[in-house]
């Protein structure tokens, strides 16, 4: 028993030492893990492949955690810094259909903006679902979402309403999957960085365990019903 306790204390001390090096509290580390797990789970629910996720900060202070696609090295962007997303949107804005122009050729861009803004909103939604208090604002997420929304919205009011719609969509998307977000965040806190395949394994494994637990609960309820029926028949057959 003492050896087990010593092992736990050593692991806890190592975790505390790591947090001290990162300049984080345990609460901040948990929040970042849930934040990135929200991004990742939303992306997979929308059918987007992932390259990986990390909750370790960039040494240069560019981010506190990341989720990235299979061909990219930063969250929801290109192999350059995420800060280039607003610049890219500025360049694309002139190419978007103007009033009176057909929008069919730009349909993929409209869908991309919708999905991406839902993914970006999902992080704060996950924090609000699983943690007390309001989410800690992510400047990068907000800047990217506003820039993307501006591609398809004509005014600041439209951007605000569109992003509110995306936040509601993210909430509806994630609400049934809160246990999966929590499980992924726990693994991220332990492993710190996961590949896309490892994220999928965590999601699939958690889903399977939830399905098994639900089936076991259903069978217990069914057995209770059978026993109640047997008692009922026994009572009236006397």
VEXMILO-332836 format. One record per residue: residue in one letter; x, y, z of N, C-alpha, C, CB in turn; residue number from 0. Coordinates in steps of 0.05 Angstrom, whole numbers, m for minus. Last residue first. Glycine has a CB too. Layout:
N
VEXMAR  type   neast  nnorth     nup  caeast  canorth    caup   ceast  cnorth     cup  cbeast  cbnorth    cbup  seq
VEXMAR     A       X       Y       Z       X        Y       Z       X       Y       Z       X        Y       Z  NUM
...
END
This chain:
238
VEXMAR  type   neast  nnorth     nup  caeast  canorth    caup   ceast  cnorth     cup  cbeast  cbnorth    cbup  seq
VEXMAR     X   m1042    m358    m140   m1047     m373    m115   m1076    m378    m111   m1035     m359     m91  237
VEXMAR     X   m1034    m326    m182   m1039     m355    m188   m1044    m371    m163   m1016     m366    m204  236
VEXMAR     X   m1022    m276    m166   m1049     m280    m174   m1055    m309    m183   m1056     m262    m197  235
VEXMAR     X    m967    m281    m152    m986     m271    m133   m1015    m278    m140    m984     m241    m130  234
VEXMAR     X    m943    m298    m199    m943     m316    m176    m964    m308    m155    m916     m317    m162  233
VEXMAR     X    m948    m254    m231    m962     m278    m238    m964    m297    m215    m949     m292    m262  232
VEXMAR     X    m915    m218    m202    m943     m212    m207    m959    m237    m213    m946     m191    m230  231
VEXMAR     X    m866    m243    m206    m878     m239    m179    m908    m234    m182    m865     m217    m164  230
VEXMAR     X    m858    m239    m261    m860     m266    m248    m873    m264    m221    m832     m278    m245  229
VEXMAR     X    m856    m184    m267    m877     m199    m280    m881    m226    m267    m872     m201    m310  228
VEXMAR     X    m809    m173    m239    m834     m162    m229    m858    m176    m241    m835     m132    m236  227
VEXMAR     X    m773    m201    m271    m777     m210    m244    m803    m199    m232    m753     m201    m226  226
VEXMAR     X    m777    m170    m318    m783     m199    m319    m790    m209    m291    m760     m215    m331  225
VEXMAR     X    m759    m120    m300    m786     m123    m310    m795    m152    m311    m789     m112    m338  224
VEXMAR     X    m707    m133    m288    m725     m123    m267    m754    m127    m275    m719      m94    m260  223
VEXMAR     X    m688    m144    m339    m690     m166    m319    m708    m158    m296    m661     m173    m309  222
VEXMAR     X    m691     m93    m362    m707     m115    m373    m711    m138    m353    m695     m125    m399  221
VEXMAR     X    m653     m68    m330    m681      m59    m329    m700     m80    m340    m684      m33    m345  220
VEXMAR     X    m608     m96    m347    m616      m97    m319    m645     m89    m316    m598      m78    m302  219
VEXMAR     X    m607     m83    m401    m612     m111    m393    m620    m113    m364    m587     m128    m399  218
VEXMAR     X    m595     m29    m397    m620      m37    m410    m627     m66    m402    m618      m35    m441  217
VEXMAR     X    m544     m31    m374    m566      m19    m359    m593     m27    m370    m563       12    m359  216
VEXMAR     X    m517     m55    m416    m519      m69    m391    m541     m58    m374    m492      m67    m375  215
VEXMAR     X    m522     m15    m454    m534      m41    m459    m537     m57    m433    m517      m57    m479  214
VEXMAR     X    m493      26    m430    m521       30    m436    m536       4    m440    m525       48    m460  213
VEXMAR     X    m442       2    m428    m456        9    m403    m486      13    m407    m443       35    m391  212
VEXMAR     X    m433      m2    m483    m434      m26    m467    m449     m20    m441    m406      m37    m461  211
VEXMAR     X    m432      52    m497    m452       35    m509    m455       9    m493    m444       28    m538  210
VEXMAR     X    m387      68    m468    m413       80    m462    m435      63    m473    m415      108    m474  209
VEXMAR     X    m347      38    m494    m353       33    m465    m380      45    m457    m331       46    m447  208
VEXMAR     X    m350      60    m545    m356       32    m541    m363      26    m512    m332       15    m550  207
VEXMAR     X    m333     113    m534    m360      108    m545    m368      79    m540    m361      115    m575  206
VEXMAR     X    m281     103    m518    m300      115    m499    m329     110    m508    m296      145    m496  205
VEXMAR     X    m259      83    m566    m259       67    m541    m280      77    m521    m232       67    m529  204
VEXMAR     X    m266     127    m601    m279      101    m607    m281      84    m581    m264       86    m628  203
VEXMAR     X    m235     166    m575    m263      171    m581    m278     144    m585    m267      189    m606  202
VEXMAR     X    m185     141    m575    m197      150    m550    m227     153    m554    m185      176    m540  201
VEXMAR     X    m177     135    m631    m178      111    m613    m191     118    m586    m149      101    m608  200
VEXMAR     X    m175     188    m648    m197      170    m657    m200     145    m640    m192      161    m686  199
VEXMAR     X    m127     202    m623    m153      216    m616    m176     198    m624    m154      243    m630  198
VEXMAR     X     m92     170    m652     m96      165    m623    m121     179    m613     m71      176    m607  197
VEXMAR     X     m96     192    m702    m104      164    m698    m109     158    m669     m83      145    m709  196
VEXMAR     X     m75     243    m693    m102      240    m701    m113     212    m697    m105      248    m730  195
VEXMAR     X     m35     240    m632     m38      241    m661     m68     239    m668     m22      218    m675  194
VEXMAR     X     m28     282    m575     m39      258    m587     m39     262    m617     m67      252    m577  193
VEXMAR     X       5     305    m516       2      307    m545      m8     281    m556      29      315    m559  192
VEXMAR     X      m7     293    m461       1      320    m470      m3     324    m500      30      325    m462  191
VEXMAR     X     m22     249    m431      m4      245    m454       8     271    m465     m18      230    m476  190
VEXMAR     X     m55     272    m391     m35      252    m385     m13     251    m407     m48      224    m381  189
VEXMAR     X     m88     308    m416     m73      317    m393     m50     298    m386     m92      320    m368  188
VEXMAR     X    m109     274    m455     m92      296    m463     m75     307    m440    m108      319    m476  187
VEXMAR     X    m142     242    m424    m119      230    m437     m99     252    m446    m129      213    m462  186
VEXMAR     X    m178     282    m408    m162      268    m388    m138     255    m400    m179      247    m373  185
VEXMAR     X    m202     296    m456    m187      316    m441    m169     303    m420    m206      336    m428  184
VEXMAR     X    m228     249    m470    m206      258    m486    m189     279    m472    m216      270    m513  183
VEXMAR     X    m267     248    m429    m247      226    m431    m223     235    m447    m260      202    m444  182
VEXMAR     X    m296     295    m441    m282      293    m416    m261     271    m417    m302      286    m393  181
VEXMAR     X    m316     281    m492    m298      305    m489    m283     303    m463    m315      331    m489  180
VEXMAR     X    m347     238    m477    m325      234    m495    m305     257    m493    m335      230    m524  179
VEXMAR     X    m387     261    m444    m368      242    m433    m344     237    m451    m383      216    m428  178
VEXMAR     X    m413     296    m483    m397      307    m461    m378     286    m449    m416      318    m440  177
VEXMAR     X    m446     286    m526    m419      273    m526    m401     284    m504    m406      276    m553  176
VEXMAR     X    m492     314    m533    m494      285    m527    m467     271    m522    m509      271    m549  175
VEXMAR     X    m468     367    m542    m483      361    m518    m486     331    m513    m510      373    m519  174
VEXMAR     X    m445     379    m591    m429      367    m570    m444     357    m546    m409      387    m560  173
VEXMAR     X    m486     399    m624    m469      378    m634    m455     363    m611    m448      389    m653  172
VEXMAR     X    m508     441    m595    m525      418    m602    m508     394    m611    m545      426    m624  171
VEXMAR     X    m461     473    m593    m473      463    m568    m491     439    m574    m490      485    m554  170
VEXMAR     X    m455     485    m647    m434      471    m632    m445     459    m607    m410      490    m626  169
VEXMAR     X    m502     514    m655    m497      489    m670    m476     472    m656    m489      495    m699  168
VEXMAR     X    m491     558    m623    m514      541    m617    m511     514    m630    m540      554    m624  167
VEXMAR     X    m448     578    m651    m444      570    m624    m467     552    m615    m443      594    m605  166
VEXMAR     X    m472     592    m700    m451      571    m699    m446     561    m671    m425      581    m711  165
VEXMAR     X    m505     634    m682    m517      609    m693    m497     586    m692    m526      615    m723  164
VEXMAR     X    m466     670    m668    m484      660    m647    m498     634    m656    m505      681    m639  163
VEXMAR     X    m445     679    m718    m428      666    m698    m444     655    m675    m406      685    m688  162
VEXMAR     X    m489     706    m741    m479      681    m752    m462     665    m732    m463      687    m778  161
VEXMAR     X    m492     751    m709    m514      732    m708    m505     705    m720    m538      743    m724  160
VEXMAR     X    m442     776    m722    m449      769    m694    m471     748    m692    m458      795    m679  159
VEXMAR     X    m448     783    m777    m426      766    m766    m433     757    m738    m399      782    m766  158
VEXMAR     X    m490     819    m778    m494      792    m790    m473     773    m780    m493      794    m820  157
VEXMAR     X    m467     863    m754    m490      850    m741    m494     822    m752    m515      867    m745  156
VEXMAR     X    m428     875    m793    m419      866    m766    m442     853    m751    m408      890    m750  155
VEXMAR     X    m448     849    m857    m446      869    m837    m436     857    m811    m473      883    m833  154
VEXMAR     X    m450     806    m892    m448      832    m903    m444     854    m883    m472      838    m920  153
VEXMAR     X    m415     743    m892    m434      762    m880    m429     790    m890    m432      761    m849  152
VEXMAR     X    m375     713    m913    m402      708    m922    m423     726    m911    m409      679    m916  151
VEXMAR     X    m328     732    m890    m328      724    m918    m356     721    m929    m312      698    m922  150
VEXMAR     X    m336     739    m837    m338      763    m854    m337     756    m883    m314      781    m847  149
VEXMAR     X    m325     689    m817    m353      697    m819    m356     721    m837    m365      703    m792  148
VEXMAR     X    m269     692    m816    m283      673    m833    m311     681    m838    m282      645    m821  147
VEXMAR     X    m261     732    m778    m250      735    m805    m264     717    m824    m220      729    m805  146
VEXMAR     X    m286     710    m733    m296      735    m744    m286     738    m772    m287      759    m726  145
VEXMAR     X    m253     664    m725    m282      661    m730    m293     686    m743    m297      655    m704  144
VEXMAR     X    m202     687    m715    m206      670    m738    m236     668    m745    m195      642    m733  143
VEXMAR     X    m213     715    m668    m204      729    m691    m208     712    m717    m174      736    m689  142
VEXMAR     X    m229     673    m633    m247      694    m640    m239     709    m665    m249      715    m617  141
VEXMAR     X    m182     641    m631    m207      630    m640    m226     652    m649    m220      613    m618  140
VEXMAR     X    m145     680    m609    m141      668    m636    m166     656    m647    m119      646    m634  139
VEXMAR     X    m166     691    m559    m164      712    m579    m161     701    m607    m140      730    m572  138
VEXMAR     X    m211     659    m521    m187      652    m538    m186     673    m560    m189      623    m550  137
VEXMAR     X    m234     672    m455    m234      678    m484    m208     670    m498    m239      708    m488  136
VEXMAR     X    m253     620    m414    m232      640    m418    m230     646    m447    m204      630    m407  135
VEXMAR     X    m324     612    m401    m298      604    m414    m278     627    m415    m304      594    m443  134
VEXMAR     X    m352     623    m335    m351      628    m364    m324     619    m376    m356      657    m370  133
VEXMAR     X    m365     570    m286    m358      597    m296    m358     599    m326    m331      605    m285  132
VEXMAR     X    m341     502    m287    m356      524    m275    m347     551    m287    m353      524    m245  131
VEXMAR     X    m343     458    m344    m329      472    m324    m346     494    m312    m303      484    m335  130
VEXMAR     X    m373     435    m385    m360      417    m366    m346     431    m343    m340      400    m381  129
VEXMAR     X    m397     473    m418    m412      449    m411    m400     435    m387    m412      430    m435  128
VEXMAR     X    m358     512    m426    m382      520    m412    m398     495    m403    m400      537    m430  127
VEXMAR     X    m320     482    m454    m313      493    m428    m338     499    m412    m296      518    m431  126
VEXMAR     X    m350     472    m501    m342      449    m484    m334     459    m456    m318      434    m496  125
VEXMAR     X    m354     524    m520    m378      509    m513    m372     486    m494    m393      499    m538  124
VEXMAR     X    m302     535    m532    m314      550    m510    m340     537    m501    m320      579    m518  123
VEXMAR     X    m298     497    m575    m279      497    m552    m292     511    m528    m253      510    m559  122
VEXMAR     X    m335     508    m614    m338      484    m598    m321     484    m573    m332      460    m615  121
VEXMAR     X    m322     550    m646    m340      556    m624    m341     532    m604    m368      562    m634  120
VEXMAR     X    m291     523    m684    m278      543    m667    m295     549    m643    m273      569    m683  119
VEXMAR     X    m330     490    m708    m306      479    m695    m293     498    m676    m285      469    m716  118
VEXMAR     X    m362     530    m730    m373      512    m710    m350     499    m694    m391      490    m723  117
VEXMAR     X    m327     552    m766    m336      569    m744    m349     552    m722    m356      590    m755  116
VEXMAR     X    m321     509    m801    m298      519    m786    m307     536    m762    m280      535    m804  115
VEXMAR     X    m372     502    m823    m360      481    m807    m338     491    m790    m350      459    m825  114
VEXMAR     X    m378     553    m849    m397      544    m829    m384     523    m811    m422      532    m842  113
VEXMAR     X    m335     554    m885    m337      574    m864    m356     565    m842    m347      601    m876  112
VEXMAR     X    m348     510    m917    m323      510    m902    m324     530    m879    m299      516    m920  111
VEXMAR     X    m395     527    m940    m396      504    m922    m371     504    m905    m399      478    m938  110
VEXMAR     X    m374     569    m971    m395      575    m951    m396     552    m931    m422      579    m965  109
VEXMAR     X    m339     541   m1004    m328      560    m985    m348     567    m963    m320      586   m1000  108
VEXMAR     X    m374     510   m1034    m355      496   m1016    m343     516    m996    m332      484   m1033  107
VEXMAR     X    m400     549   m1064    m415      534   m1044    m396     520   m1024    m432      513   m1057  106
VEXMAR     X    m382     580   m1105    m371      586   m1079    m384     569   m1056    m373      615   m1072  105
VEXMAR     X    m412     565   m1148    m383      560   m1149    m369     564   m1122    m369      577   m1170  104
VEXMAR     X    m463     586   m1133    m457      557   m1135    m428     550   m1134    m469      546   m1160  103
VEXMAR     X    m478     637   m1134    m461      629   m1112    m454     599   m1112    m475      635   m1086  102
VEXMAR     X    m482     689   m1183    m488      661   m1174    m468     652   m1153    m488      641   m1198  101
VEXMAR     X    m493     757   m1166    m476      736   m1178    m484     709   m1167    m446      742   m1173  100
VEXMAR     X    m522     794   m1138    m531      787   m1165    m515     765   m1178    m529      812   m1181   99
VEXMAR     X    m468     817   m1100    m497      817   m1104    m504     812   m1133    m508      844   m1095   98
VEXMAR     X    m411     772   m1110    m423      797   m1103    m453     796   m1108    m411      820   m1120   97
VEXMAR     X    m374     717   m1084    m395      727   m1102    m407     754   m1091    m418      707   m1104   96
VEXMAR     X    m305     730   m1067    m331      719   m1060    m352     731   m1078    m338      724   m1031   95
VEXMAR     X    m258     756   m1076    m265      735   m1095    m293     723   m1090    m244      713   m1094   94
VEXMAR     X    m250     790   m1035    m255      802   m1061    m264     781   m1082    m231      817   m1072   93
VEXMAR     X    m236     754    m994    m262      768    m993    m269     780   m1021    m260      791    m973   92
VEXMAR     X    m186     732    m996    m208      717   m1008    m233     734   m1011    m213      692    m992   91
VEXMAR     X    m155     769    m968    m149      764    m996    m172     750   m1010    m124      748    m999   90
VEXMAR     X    m177     763    m917    m178      790    m930    m173     787    m960    m156      808    m918   89
VEXMAR     X    m165     710    m906    m193      718    m910    m195     745    m924    m208      718    m883   88
VEXMAR     X    m110     716    m899    m120      699    m921    m149     706    m927    m118      669    m914   87
VEXMAR     X    m109     746    m852     m98      757    m877    m108     742    m901     m67      756    m876   86
VEXMAR     X    m133     711    m815    m147      736    m822    m136     748    m848    m144      756    m800   85
VEXMAR     X     m91     670    m818    m119      664    m827    m134     690    m833    m134      648    m805   84
VEXMAR     X     m43     682    m795     m46      688    m823     m74     683    m833     m27      671    m840   83
VEXMAR     X     m43     664    m743     m48      692    m747     m52     699    m776     m25      708    m735   82
VEXMAR     X     m25     612    m744     m54      616    m745     m61     646    m750     m67      606    m719   81
VEXMAR     X      33     608    m786      20      615    m761     m10     618    m765      32      640    m749   80
VEXMAR     X      34     555    m836      43      580    m824      29     585    m798      39      604    m844   79
VEXMAR     X       7     512    m853      32      507    m839      45     532    m829      51      492    m858   78
VEXMAR     X     m59     537    m837     m39      526    m855     m14     519    m839     m33      545    m878   77
VEXMAR     X    m111     518    m791     m98      537    m809     m79     523    m828     m83      558    m793   76
VEXMAR     X    m130     491    m745    m148      502    m764    m136     522    m784    m171      515    m750   75
VEXMAR     X     m72     496    m709    m100      491    m707    m115     506    m729    m110      500    m680   74
VEXMAR     X     m15     474    m748     m28      491    m729     m58     487    m730     m21      521    m735   73
VEXMAR     X       4     441    m787      18      440    m762       7     460    m742      47      446    m766   72
VEXMAR     X     m31     398    m835     m23      424    m823      m9     420    m796     m48      442    m820   71
VEXMAR     X     m56     355    m855     m35      367    m871     m24     393    m860     m45      373    m899   70
VEXMAR     X     m94     341    m817     m74      321    m826     m51     333    m842     m88      300    m842   69
VEXMAR     X    m101     397    m770    m110      378    m790     m88     360    m800    m122      393    m813   68
VEXMAR     X     m96     407    m698     m89      412    m726     m99     390    m744     m59      416    m729   67
VEXMAR     X    m101     443    m639    m112      420    m654    m107     426    m683    m144      416    m648   66
VEXMAR     X     m63     465    m582     m69      465    m611     m85     440    m619     m44      467    m627   65
VEXMAR     X     m48     514    m531     m54      487    m540     m63     488    m569     m77      475    m522   64
VEXMAR     X     m29     564    m527     m29      548    m503     m35     519    m509     m47      559    m483   63
VEXMAR     X      14     600    m573     m11      586    m566      m7     571    m540     m20      567    m589   62
VEXMAR     X      60     630    m575      40      634    m596      13     621    m589      50      624    m623   61
VEXMAR     X     106     626    m543      82      639    m532      60     644    m553      89      664    m520   60
VEXMAR     X     148     597    m559     148      625    m566     123     640    m557     153      629    m595   59
VEXMAR     X     134     545    m547     156      557    m532     158     588    m536     182      545    m540   58
VEXMAR     X      65     532    m540      86      538    m558     109     552    m543      77      556    m582   57
VEXMAR     X      43     486    m488      44      512    m501      68     514    m521      47      534    m481   56
VEXMAR     X       7     426    m494      32      439    m487      34     465    m502      56      421    m493   55
VEXMAR     X     m35     399    m513     m42      420    m493     m16     432    m482     m59      408    m471   54
VEXMAR     X     m48     380    m581     m30      382    m558     m41     403    m539      m2      390    m567   53
VEXMAR     X     m67     335    m634     m74      356    m614     m53     356    m592    m102      351    m602   52
VEXMAR     X     m73     318    m704     m65      314    m676     m74     337    m659     m35      311    m674   51
VEXMAR     X     m98     316    m752     m70      309    m752     m60     304    m723     m53      330    m764   50
VEXMAR     X    m163     292    m769    m145      307    m752    m117     297    m755    m154      305    m723   49
VEXMAR     X    m219     302    m814    m196      287    m804    m178     305    m788    m181      273    m826   48
VEXMAR     X    m287     316    m803    m261      327    m810    m238     310    m798    m258      357    m800   47
VEXMAR     X    m339     305    m789    m327      289    m810    m300     299    m819    m344      287    m833   46
VEXMAR     X    m361     329    m746    m366      342    m772    m352     327    m795    m358      371    m772   45
VEXMAR     X    m338     299    m707    m367      297    m711    m376     310    m737    m382      310    m687   44
VEXMAR     X    m286     318    m710    m292      291    m719    m321     286    m723    m281      271    m697   43
VEXMAR     X    m293     371    m692    m282      366    m718    m289     338    m728    m252      370    m718   42
VEXMAR     X    m311     362    m640    m329      375    m659    m319     370    m688    m330      405    m654   41
VEXMAR     X    m265     339    m617    m290      323    m620    m309     335    m640    m303      320    m592   40
VEXMAR     X    m228     383    m621    m223      357    m634    m249     341    m638    m204      341    m618   39
VEXMAR     X    m251     425    m590    m244      429    m619    m243     401    m633    m216      443    m621   38
VEXMAR     X    m254     398    m541    m278      408    m554    m274     412    m584    m288      433    m541   37
VEXMAR     X    m200     390    m530    m217      366    m534    m243     374    m548    m223      352    m508   36
VEXMAR     X    m185     442    m520    m175      429    m544    m191     404    m551    m145      422    m541   35
VEXMAR     X    m215     451    m473    m217      469    m495    m208     455    m521    m200      494    m491   34
VEXMAR     X    m196     412    m439    m224      410    m447    m229     428    m472    m243      419    m424   33
VEXMAR     X    m143     431    m433    m148      404    m443    m177     401    m453    m143      383    m421   32
VEXMAR     X    m152     481    m411    m140      479    m437    m145     452    m450    m109      485    m436   31
VEXMAR     X    m173     465    m361    m189      482    m379    m178     480    m408    m190      511    m370   30
VEXMAR     X    m130     438    m339    m155      424    m344    m172     439    m364    m171      419    m318   29
VEXMAR     X     m94     480    m333     m87      458    m350    m112     442    m358     m67      440    m336   28
VEXMAR     X    m121     513    m297    m116      523    m324    m109     500    m343     m93      543    m323   27
VEXMAR     X    m120     479    m252    m146      487    m264    m142     497    m292    m159      509    m246   26
VEXMAR     X     m66     477    m241     m80      452    m249    m106     459    m262     m84      433    m225   25
VEXMAR     X     m33     534    m271     m46      520    m248     m59     495    m259     m66      538    m234   24
VEXMAR     X      29     545    m305       1      540    m304      m8     529    m277      m7      520    m326   23
VEXMAR     X      82     547    m322      70      571    m311      39     569    m310      77      595    m327   22
VEXMAR     X     110     504    m337      93      516    m357      81     542    m348      71      497    m365   21
VEXMAR     X     135     491    m289     152      499    m312     136     513    m334     166      474    m324   20
VEXMAR     X      90     478    m260     106      501    m252     124     510    m274     123      493    m227   19
VEXMAR     X      74     432    m287      57      456    m288      72     481    m279      33      452    m269   18
VEXMAR     X     117     399    m273     113      406    m301      96     431    m303     100      382    m316   17
VEXMAR     X     109     395    m217     134      407    m228     131     415    m257     157      387    m225   16
VEXMAR     X      60     369    m217      62      396    m205      87     410    m215      63      394    m175   15
VEXMAR     X      75     320    m240      56      337    m253      57     366    m243      27      326    m248   14
VEXMAR     X     111     302    m201     121      307    m228     101     325    m243     124      280    m243   13
VEXMAR     X      75     296    m158      97      316    m156     108     322    m183     119      305    m138   12
VEXMAR     X      44     255    m178      31      281    m173      53     303    m171      15      281    m147   11
VEXMAR     X      81     214    m180      68      223    m205      56     251    m201      47      203    m214   10
VEXMAR     X      92     210    m125     113      217    m144     102     228    m170     131      193    m149    9
VEXMAR     X      42     195    m105      54      220     m96      76     229    m116      66      218     m68    8
VEXMAR     X      37     145    m129      18      166    m135      30     193    m128      m9      162    m120    7
VEXMAR     X      80     118    m105      79      121    m134      60     143    m142      70       95    m147    6
VEXMAR     X      65     119     m51      89      133     m60      89     138     m90     114      117     m52    5
VEXMAR     X      21      86     m54      17      114     m47      41     130     m55      14      116     m16    4
VEXMAR     X      45      38     m68      25       49     m86      21      79     m80      m2       35     m83    3
VEXMAR     X      77      30     m23      90       33     m50      71      46     m70      99        6     m60    2
VEXMAR     X      39      24      16      57       48      17      70      52     m10      78       44      39    1
VEXMAR     X      17     m24       0       0        0       0      17      25       0     m19        0      24    0
END
